[in-house]
């Protein structure tokens, strides 16, 4: 993801002011967790995520660039 979004090494390794970890990895973990809760991802075992059938059907209709927060919210509600 860091390569896809052209993030610098500094952006990837930046830590919270409190010292409680790296911001980039925390945000990925947060996104994965909430996408799983919304039914957009399956987690068959530790460290492995799979796109759900619900999200797969929608992904086929749109390009990756069309997938905003509001798009994912709408997909999760269907």
C-alpha positions as CSV (number, residue, x, y, z in Angstrom):
1,X,0.0,0.0,0.0
2,X,2.8,2.4,0.8
3,X,4.2,1.9,-2.7
4,X,0.8,2.3,-4.3
5,X,0.2,5.6,-2.6
6,X,3.8,6.7,-3.1
7,X,4.4,7.2,0.7
8,X,7.8,8.2,1.9
9,X,9.8,6.1,4.4
10,X,9.1,8.9,6.9
11,X,5.4,8.6,6.4
12,X,5.4,4.8,6.8
13,X,7.6,4.9,9.9
14,X,6.1,7.9,11.7
15,X,5.0,7.1,15.2
16,X,2.3,8.6,17.4
17,X,3.5,11.3,19.7
18,X,2.7,9.0,22.6
19,X,5.1,6.4,21.3
20,X,2.3,3.8,21.0
21,X,3.3,2.5,17.6
22,X,3.4,3.5,13.9
23,X,0.5,5.5,12.5
24,X,0.5,3.8,9.1
25,X,0.3,0.3,10.4
26,X,-2.3,1.2,12.9
27,X,-4.5,2.8,10.3
28,X,-4.3,-0.4,8.1
29,X,-5.2,-2.5,11.1
30,X,-8.2,-0.2,11.9
31,X,-9.4,-0.3,8.3
32,X,-9.1,-4.1,8.1
33,X,-11.0,-4.5,11.4
34,X,-13.9,-2.3,10.4
35,X,-14.2,-3.8,6.9
36,X,-14.4,-7.2,8.6
37,X,-17.1,-6.0,11.0
38,X,-19.0,-4.5,8.0
39,X,-18.9,-7.9,6.2
40,X,-16.6,-6.7,3.4
41,X,-13.7,-9.0,4.4
42,X,-13.4,-12.5,5.7
43,X,-10.6,-13.5,8.1
44,X,-10.2,-17.3,7.8
45,X,-7.1,-17.3,10.0
46,X,-4.6,-15.0,11.6
47,X,-2.8,-12.7,9.1
48,X,-5.1,-13.7,6.2
49,X,-7.9,-11.6,4.9
50,X,-10.2,-12.4,1.9
51,X,-12.5,-10.2,0.1
52,X,-16.1,-11.2,0.9
53,X,-18.6,-12.2,-1.8
54,X,-20.6,-9.1,-1.0
55,X,-17.6,-6.8,-1.8
56,X,-16.4,-8.9,-4.7
57,X,-19.7,-8.4,-6.5
58,X,-19.4,-4.7,-6.1
59,X,-15.8,-4.5,-7.1
60,X,-16.6,-6.1,-10.4
61,X,-18.9,-3.1,-11.1
62,X,-16.5,-0.3,-10.3
63,X,-12.9,0.6,-10.7
64,X,-10.6,0.8,-7.6
65,X,-10.6,4.6,-7.9
66,X,-14.4,4.7,-7.4
67,X,-14.1,3.1,-4.0
68,X,-14.4,5.9,-1.4
69,X,-15.5,5.6,2.2
70,X,-19.1,6.4,1.3
71,X,-19.0,3.7,-1.4
72,X,-17.8,1.1,1.1
73,X,-20.4,2.3,3.6
74,X,-23.2,1.8,1.0
75,X,-21.9,-1.7,0.1
76,X,-21.8,-2.7,3.7
77,X,-25.4,-1.7,4.2
78,X,-26.7,-3.7,1.2
